Each structure stands twice: as C-alpha cells, then as structure tokens.
Amino acid sequence: MAETENVPDFTSGFPVGDLQEGGFVIGKVDGEDAILVRSGSEFFAVGAHCTHYHGPLSDGLIVGDTVRCPWHHACFSLRSGEALRAPALDSISCWRAERVGDKVFVRARLAQPNSNLALNSANSENLPASVVIIGGGAAGLAAADMLRREGYDGPVSIISADDSAPYDRPNLSKDFLAGTASDDWIPLRSPEFYVDRRIELLLNSQVSSLDSHKKSVHLENGKTLGYGALLIATGADPVRLAIEGATDSQIHYLRTFADSRAIVHKAQNAKRVVVVGASFIGLEVAASLRTRGIEVDVVAPESQPLERVMGPELGRFIRGVHESHGVVFHLAETVSRVDGRTVRLSGGSTVEADFVVLGVGVRPSLALAEHAGLTIDRGIVVNEYLETSAPGVFAAGDVARWPDPHSGDRIRVEHWVVAERQGQVAARNILGRREKFDAVPFFWSQHYDVVINYVGHAEHWDAIEIEGNIEARNCAVVYKHANDTLAVATIARDLESLRYEAAMESGKMPLP
C-alpha cells in the first residue's frame, strides 16, 4: 500500500464520485488505517491490513462482499471484518459506512464478529458431545479455532506429538531460519488463547490406537479419550535417508520448531553446509543459510531445481537466483558417503560441510488411520465434506486425499494454507454444516527477495504459457492440459494471482 501523508479522514466524509465501483480508497478512521470500498450501491469501511502478515488489503481483490489479501490470499468479510478464510485467523476492524448526499461517512466501529449464536437450539441436539483433534499443526489449530468461533461449547482437545503449541510452520524455513524473525513470532496463538477458549492442548502426546467403533483414542501414556467427533490432522513426516558414515549429529531435517532451532544453533558456528534436495524446503533452507553468511552446496538428483513442480523455465530461473547469491549446485548427483567434514558425492567429487540438511520430501502420516481400518489411497480418503470412511471421523491437511472439483481428480497436497482451510471446513461439518471443500489450492515460496505465489494444482501438464518476463521477475506462468488451465505461478503479480484464483473458483477460465 502506497504511503500518503495526507490521507482522507473518512469520518469527515468522502466524495462518492471519487470512489469507483469495486475500488479502494486508503484513509483513516479515528487514527487507524482503513480502506473505503464501493460495491454497487453499498459502501464498506474496514481495516487496511491483513491480520496474517500485515499485507496491504488495498492491493487486494474485491470478490462479492469480501476482500482478499494479495500476499497469502486470506479473505475477509466487508460486512463484518470476519476472517473467512485462512491463513488469517483474526478479524479486521470494521465500521459502519453510510451515504449522505454526495458523500460517504464512516460512523461507529462495529463489534467484532461473534458467532456464538450460530448454533441454534434445533441443531444443538445433534452436536457431538466432544471433539478430539489428532495433530497440532495448521489443520488442527484452525479446526479448534473455528469450532469456538462457530459457537460450539463442548469439550475440544488437541493431541499433539510436538513439544510446542501450534506454530507458523512456513516461517521455519524462511525468516526464522534466516534470523530475521524472533521466537515470539512463531506461535500461532498465545497460551491464554487455549485457556480462554477452553481448548485442551496435550503436547508431547502420541496416539497409540484409534477405535472408531467405540469412538475412543488411546495414548501411549495410557490415557484414553472418548469423542463424539474426531479430526485426524496428523500431517506428514520427513523422508529420511541413511547416509553411510554420517553421524546423527551431522544430519538435520526441518519439519518442527525444534528442528529449526537446532539448525539455527548449529549455524552459529558453521561456515559451510550441504543441503540435500532441491525442493521448496531445501531451497528455502539454502536461502536462509546464505542470508546468515554461510556457504551452501545443494546436492540433488534433478537436472533443474523444482522442474517437476514448476517446469524447466522457472527451475532455471530459481537456480540462477540462488547462484547469484553464492549457492553452488551439484545436480544429477546424490550423497554417497560422509567422512568427517567431507561429503562424497555420487559423481566422485567431494565438498566440505559442518553439517548436512536433508530436504528430500515428506510422506503423509497414515499409520494410525491404516491400523484403524480407514480407507487409504496414498492418503486418507475423504469425501467432499472431508469425512473419512468411518462415521464421525474427519481428516484434513497433508494426510487427506479429497475430490477436487477444479481438476476433477482426487488429490492430496502439502500446502499450509490448504491445511488450515480444510481444518476450518472440517470443523463446520463436524457441527453439521455440510459444507463442501472446494477451495483452490494455494501456496507461496520465498527465495531471497523473490516470492512465488501458486494457485491451482498441476501434477502433469502438456503446455506452459509464460506471460511477462521471468528473468525480469514479473510474470505469470500458466500450466495447461488439453487447453484447460490447471495452475498459475506468479512473480510480482499478486493481484493477478488473486484474479486467477477467483476465476478458477467460479469456473470462468481462461482469465480475460
């Protein structure tokens, strides 16, 4: 959002003729940054910044009576300020706007959204006696949050194998690892949040078995929890490699907050690191370590980084970005052995490293669901309402494989925002809403000052169309199959990314 010294004070009135249909005006309300929006004959005044990462909503997109953030596609109601879609979980400010003659005046601040009356008495009889959530990641926290926002008053428990309360996982390989974000940025909610909303958070707790017939969950510590409804959000685990000669202290993975802290600790005295894998995680780790001034070698079997996911053109560009920051690539190679600080590669060459970070992918954590007899097909199979094959049991996040209405396929993706949105939809369906999960998948990846936004889902494509110039860092890369647009990756085209997302949702592709 462009900063302006003389922004209008909306309480004093703003000329209607100066506000275009579907347009924004940046201003102030009682000293607070705000945007004034016109939609048809209606006018709305809401806070100017997304509650996720403080993104400028004035650079976003109006869709119906909502506004979407250009950075990470959070969605807010213009009528109430409510955060309707993750990754934002908190509402934005909202004021009453009314037209008087040829001006719009912004009046009293509206109360923060409160859905506690959403569950009417007729529906309350069919609510589950309690809800248990297995998994303390994006989907689990979003589901617990939504249950309370929707007015559910019964017991809610989150069982997490992690030693930390739910945290901002994407930050672990980005700003936190780079040293530009402090520890207190990482938790998604304060300790008081769980107390105030009566959410039981069981950390360091492993579930040993699930009995969907008796509706009970058994923990390794001997405790048993009964449930009225269950959400499985166990996420994914890093693929682990056995490297000959390497000690446990030399090898690091990045999945948890503890993992990231351990790498930060080792990086304080390191001069050179080998990253195995040219995935998003591997490359973000490389960028963060370079930001710390550490020499980085990336070893990967691919011919180009990210080629399988984003194609050769973007792969070459991302490789060039990293090389311009001093990263050395060893492609079409693997690590064959580690001898002390010497890392031996399959091609016969060697590199020195103080430690090694492995980022070679993840696998969904399915063991619990398999042993419970749930239907599995490269993930926990769910229907459009995120229900599993067992009554009263839902799944969300990295483990869920759902029927995607946009591609026509049953898919499973490992995107943070998708996991949060699925957790929110699963929570509403636990309460009987019967809401189909039809969000278009979205993720973002950061490489130094280059941010890639990606909407849609393209496992395979037969054509790539490039709009703009990749090397100029201003482009949209469109992935197509049989002339249908499956996904779009953008650089420095945040508004265009939002427009593609909205077009995919409505089925009105190709985008004008």
N, C-alpha and C positions, 0 to 999 in steps of 0.2 A: 504494500500500500504506500503510495507516494505521501511523504510527509509535507504538510502545508501549514504555514504559520497562522494564516487567517482562515481557519475552517469555520463554517457557519455553526451558530448555536441553534439547534433545532427547536428549542423551547420558545424561541422568538419568532418562529415561523419561517418556512422555506417556500419560495415561489413554485407553484405546481408546474408552470411552464418550463422550468429549468430541470425537471426530472423526467427523463424519458421512460417509456414503457419497458419494464424489465431491467431498468438501470439502477445504479447505485449513486449515492452522494455521501461523501465522507464528512462527518461533522462531530459535534459534541452534544452530550446531554448531561447537564449538571457536572461538567468537567470530565466525563467519561467518553472515551472514543466510541462512536456509534456510526452506523450506516442507515440511511433512509432509502427505502426500496419502494418502487411503484409496480404494482401488478394489477393491470386492468384499472378498475375504479378504486382499488384498495391501496392503502399505504401502510408500510410496516417500518418500525424502528427497532433495531436490535444491536447488540454489542458488535464491535468491529473485528474482534479477534477470535479465532477458533480456540477452544479450551484444551485442545490436544497439545500442539506445539506453538500456539500463538500465531497461527497462519493468518494472513490478511483476507478476511472474507470479502472485502471489496474487489479482490481479484478473482473471486469465485464465480459460481454459476447459479442463477435462479432456475429452479425446476418446480413448477407449480407454486405452492406456498412454502417452499423450502429454499434454503441457501446451502451450497456445498463448498467446502474448503478446497482451495486449489492445491494445497500441499499433499494431503493424505486422504482426501475425499470424505472427510466427516460431513454429516448432514444435520442441519438444524431446522426446526420449525420457525417460520417467520411469525406465526401467530402467538407462540408461547415461549420461544427460545429453547425449547427442549432439544437435547441431543438425541436425534432419532436413529443415527447410525454411527457405529464405531468408525475410527478409533477414538473419537471424543466421547467421553462418558458424562461430562458435566455440561449443564445448560449454559447458554449465553444470556446476557441481560436482555430484557425485552420491555418496551414502553408502548403505551397507547398513542397511536398517531391518528389524527383526525383532520379532515379538510374543512377549512372555514374560508369561504370565498375563493380567492385565487392563491391561498397559501395552505401549507400543511403544518400543523403544530404538533409537537411531541409533548405529551402530557405525562401523567403519572406512570411510574415504574410498575409493571405487572408483577404479581407474586411469582416466585419460582415454581415451575411445574410440579404438581403433586398428584400422582396417580393413585393415591391410597383409596380413592373411592371407585377405582376402575373395576374392582371385583364386586359385582352386585350380589345381593343375597341369593338370587336364584342359582347363580353359578357357584357360589361358595360351597355348596353341599358336595360338589363334585371335585373339589380341590384335593390334591394329595395331602395326607396327614403330615408328611415331612418330605424334604428334598435333600438328597445326598449327591454331591458332585465329586467325582473322582478326577483329580487333576487341578493344580493350582496355577495354570497358565492363563493365556489370553481368553480362551473359551470359558473356562471355569469361573474366572472373576467376572467376566461380562454377564454370565448367566446369573450368578448370585446377585449382582448389582441390579439386573433387570427384574428379578423376582421381587425384590423390595420396592423398586420403582413402580411396579405394577400393582403393588398393594398386598402381595402375599404375606401373611402374618405367621405362617407355620415355621417350624424349625428348619434351618438351612445349614448344612455342613459342607465344607470343602476339605477333602482329604488330599494332601499334597506330599509327595515324596521329597520335595525340595526343602532346604533348610531356611529359605527366605519366603516371605509373603509375596504374592503375585507382583511381578515387576515388568518393566518395559524391556522385553527381550530384544527388539530390534536395536536398541541403544548399546547392547553389549558388544557388538562388533563394530559399532560406529563411534559416536562421541565419547562414550565411557572408556572404551579401549584406547582411543586416541588421546585421552587425558583432558578433553575439553568439556566433560560433564562430570559433576561430582556425584558421590554415592547417593546423596539425598534426592537426586533427580530420578533414580531408578525405580523405587516402589511406585506402583500404580495408585495405591491408596495408603492413607495414614493408618497407624494401629487403631486410632479412635474410630475409624470408619467401620471396622468389623464389630467393635463393641457397640457403637450406636445403632447399627442395623441388625444386631443380634445374629451375626454370621459366625458360626463356629469354624475356626481355622485350625486344622490339625496338620502341623508341619512335621517333617521327618517321619511320615507315616506311610507305610507300604501296605497296600491291599493284597492279601494273600489269595482270596477267592471271592466270587460273587455267586449268589444263589438267586436267580431271577424268579424262581417259583415261590420261594419263601420270602422274597423281597428283603434280602439281608446281604450286608457286606461285611466280610471278616478281615481284620487287620492282622499283621504279623505279630503285633504286641498282645494279641489275644482278645482285643476288644471287638465287639460286634455291633453294627449299626443297622437297624431296620429302616426301611424307606417306603414312602408312598410313591415317589417317582425318583428315577436315577438318571444322571447325566454322566456319560463316560467321555472324559476330555483328557485322556492320558498322553496326548501329544506324540512326539517322536523321539527316538534315541539316535545319537550319532553312530554312523557306521565306523566300526573300529578295525584297525589294521594291525596285524602282527608284523613288526619290522625287526628283522634279525639284528641282534647286537644292541638294540636301543633299550635303555632302562626306563622304568616308569616315570622317573623324574624328568626325563628328557622330552617326553611326549605329552602334548596338551590337546584337548578338544575344547570346542566352545559351544556350549549349549545352555549352561546355567550361569547365574550371577557369580557363584563360587568359581566356576571355570574362568570367567572373565577377570575376576580379581586375582586369580592365580597367575594368569598370563601377565597382568599389569605388574604384579610383584616380581616376576622373573625378568620382565622387560627393563626394570630399573637398572640392572647391571649387565644387560645384554648389548652386544654390538652387532650381532648378525643372527638372523632367524631364517629357517626354512619353513615355508608354508606348502603343505602337500594338498593339492586340489585347487583348481581354478574356478570353483563355484562362486556364488554370490558371497557366501560366508568367507571362503578362502580369500577372495579378492578384497573384501571389506577389512578383513584382518590385516592383509598386506598394506592397505592404505593407512590404517590406523597406526601400525607399527612404523611406517615411514614418517608419519606425522611426528612420531616420537624421536625421529632421527636414527632409527635402527635400519641397518642394511637388510634387505629382504630378497630371498630367492624363492620363486614359485615353481614347484615341480608338479606337472600334470600330464596325464596320458593324451589329452585332447590336442588337436592341431591348432585350435584357437580357443581362448577363454570364452566361455558362455555360448559357444557356437551352437550347441544342441538346443539351447533355450531361446536364443535371440538371433541366431543366424550368423553367417560369416562377416557381414559388413559391420554390425555392432560389435562383434567379437574382436575384429581387428582394431576398431576404434578404442574400445576399452583397454585392449592390450597396449596401444600407443599411449593412452593417458597414464597408465601405470609406469610404462617405461620412461616417460618424460619426468616422472617423479623418482626415478632411480631403481625401480623394481627390475630384477633380472629373471627372465622366464626360461625354464627348461621344459619345453613342450614335447609331447610324444615320448615322455620318459616317466619312470617311476623310481621310488627309492628302493634300492635292493638291500642296503645294509647301513648300519650306523656303527662307526668305530670311534668312541670318544666324541670329539667335536667334529669328526669327519663324516660327512653324509655321502655315501656312494650311490651313484645313480645307475640305472639300468644300461645306459649307453656307455658306461665306463668312466665318465668324468666324476669329479668329487667337488663338493662345496663344504665350507666350514659353517658351523652353526652352534650357537649357545643352547638352543632348544628348537624343537620342531612342533609346529601346529598342524594338526590334521583337520581338513575341512573337505571331506570326500562324500558328503551327503548324509541323510538320515533315513531311518526306517520307522514306520508307524509302530507304536507300542500296542500290540494286539494280543499279547499272551493272555491277559485277563479275560478279554472278550471271547477268545477262542476256547478257553477252558470252561467258560460259562455256556458254551454251545450257541453263541450268537452267529448269525450268518456272516461269513467273511469272504471277501473277494478283493484282495490287495488293499484292504481297509475294512472297517466295519460298515456293512451295507445298511444304508438308511433310506427311507422314502423321502418324498418332497417336504415332509414335516419334520425330518431329522429323527424319526422313530426307527429303532432297530427292529429285529425280528422278534424281540421279547416285549410283551406288553409293559408299558410304563417305563421302558428303558430307552433313553435317547443317546445320541452320540454327536459330538461336534469337534471341530478343529482338525488337526493333522491326521486323526485316525478315521474320520468319516469319509465315506465314499457315497456321493449323492447324485441324483439325476439332475443334471444341469440343463435347464430349459433353453439356454442360449446356444450351446453346442449340440444338444441332442444326445450327448453321451453321459454315461455315469463317470464322474471324475472325483479325484481326491487331490487337493492342493495343500501346500505347506506355507500358506501366507498368513501373517499375523492378523491383518485386518479381516480376512475371511473367517478366521477362527473366532475373533471377537463377535462378528456379526452372526455367525452361527450360534454362538452361545446365547446371544440376545433372542434370536428366533426360537431356539430350543426352550428357553425359559418361558416365553409367551405360550408356546404349545404345551408345555407342562401344565400351564394354567388353563388349557382348553381353548386357546385362540384359533387353532387350525390355520396357522399362517404358513404358506409355502415359502421355502427358502429359495429365492430367485435372484439374489444379488449377483452382479457381475464381479468376478474375482479381480482384486486389485492388490498390487504390492509396489514398493519403491526400493531402490538400491542406491547407495551413496558411494561415490568414488572420488575422494578429494572434493573439488568444487563441482563435480558433475553428478547430477541426480537424475536417475531414470525412473519414470513412472510407467507402469504397465497395467493395462486393463484388458480383460478377457482371458481366454485360455486357449493356447495353441500348442498341442503336443506334436502335431505334424502340420506341415503346410506345403503347398506346391508353388506359391509365389510370394515374394516380398516386394512391396512398393514403398519407396522412400520419398517422402515429401519434405522438402527443405534440404539441409546440408548437414550430414553427420559430423564432418570434420569442423564445421563452424559451430557445433554444439547447439544447433537449433533445427530440430527435425521431428517428424513423426514416421515411425517405421511400422507399416501395416502388414500383418500376416494373414494370408488368404488361402482358402482351399475351395476349389471349384467356384471361384469368384465370390465366395462368401467371406466377409471379414471375421476372423476369429479373435484377433487380439491386436493391440496397438501399443507400441512403446514410444514414449516421447521424451525429448530432452528440451528443456526451456520452453515448453509449450503446455503449461499447466492447465490453462483454460481449455485448450483443445482436448486434452486428456479427459477432462470432465465432460465435454460435449460428446466424445466418443462413448464414454460410459453411459450417459443418458440415452444416447441413440441405441446402444446395444440393449439396454433395459426395455426400451419401447419397441424394439424390433424394427426400427426405422433406419436400417443401414442400406446403402452406404451413406455416410455423412455428407451433406452438401458442402 
